[in-house]
Amino acid sequence: MKKEIRTYPYPTTSNVFENDVHRTPSPILPTVGKEVLNPTSTFSDVINQNSIVLKMTYGSVSFLFMGDANADAESKITNSGTNLQADILKVGHHGSAMSSSSAFLSKAQPKTSVIEVGAGIPPFFQFFIQYCINRPL
């Protein structure tokens, strides 16, 4: 998989994607499918486990937006029996080691993975960006 780094001059968050989805007029997107995979009816004390996970399809292209979900939430979703295959995966928890377990990735089988990192990362966290880029997804 080709790795490409794009930086933006403004912070990015999962809700940017969610806000764009709700702002888009429905006549433009007549074939959009949406499915909320997380949270379920049981909530966790760990806030990231309650992160919204959304699977969307547009025509024949599928997207999986993982929010800040980490391996425990991925495990619940993987064991739910839901079809997780996605052409494009917005990697959970900013690509940290806390997300994208091999069991989850083997179900999602993304062709493209996107890791979201905001602008202006403090120098202390620069190592994290390199780790995420080098991590096999």
N, C-alpha and C positions, 0 to 999 in steps of 0.2 A: 504494500500500500504506500503510495506517495505521501510524504509528510510535507505539509505546507504550513507556514506560520503567517498569520495575519494579525496585525495589531490595529487597534482602533483608539482614537484619541479620547475616548469616553468610557466610563465603566459600563460593563455589560452584566446583565443578570438574567436568570431564567424568566423573570416576569416580563422582560422585553419581548420575548417570543410569545408569551401568553397574551400580552396586551395587543400585539400585532394581529394575532389570530382573531381576537374579539373586535378589532377595528375594521377588519377587511369585510366589505359588503358581501353578503352571501351570494348574490347573482354571479360574482366573479369566481366563486369556489363551489360550483354545484355538486362536485363529486368528492367532497372532503368527508372522510370518516373520522370520528373522534372516539377514543375509548380511554377512560381514566382507569389506570391499573393500580394506583396507590394514591392516597391511603385507602385501606379497607375499612371495615366497620370497627376494627380494633386499632387503637392508637397506642403509640409508644411514648415513654417518658423522654426518649432521645429524639429531639426535634427533627433531625435530618431523616429519621426513619418515617416521618410523616410527610415527607416532601411529595409534592404532586408529581406523578409519573404519568405521562400522556403519550398514547400511541395514536398517530394520525396517518391517514392515507390520502393521497391526492392522485386519483387515477390509479396507475400501477406502482407508484412510488410510496414507500412507507417510511415513516419517521418515528423515532422513539426518543422522547425528551425525558431525561432521567432526573432533572432538577438536582437536588443535593442528596439524593438517595444513595446509601452506601450498601455494602455487601449483605447486611441483614435484610434490608428491604428488597434487594435483588433476589435473595433466596426465596422470600415469600412470593414474589412475582413469578420466579422461575418455576416454583412448585405448584402454582395455581392452575397450570395446564393451558394458560393463554398462549396463543401464537405470538412469540416475541420477535420473529424475523423482521428486520428493519434494514432498508437500504442505507438510511442515514441515522446515525446514533449521536445524540447530544450526550456526551459522556457525563456520568454522574459525579458529583462532588469534585468538580474541576479537575478530574483525571487523577485524583490522589490514589494511593494504595488502598484506601478504604472502599473503593468502588471498582466496578468492572472486573468481577471475578471471572475466572476461566469458565466456570459452569454457566454463568450468565452470558458471556460472550459467545459460547458455543450455541446457545439458543437464539441469540439476536443475529449473529452472523452479518454484522454491518459491512457494507462496501466502503463506506466513508464514516469516519468518526470525527466529531467536533469537540474540542476541549475549550471551554469558555474561561478566559482569564482577563480580568479588567486591566486598564492602563494604570501606570504609576505604582507598580508592585515595588515594595521596599526592597533594598538590596539583600536583606536577610533571606527573603523568599525567592530570590532568583534561582537558587539551586532547584527549587520545586518545579519551576517551569521546564528546566532541562530534563528533570526526572520524568515529567509527564510526556515530553516529546519523545524520549527514548524508550518509554514503556511500551511493550507490545500490546496493541489493542486489536 
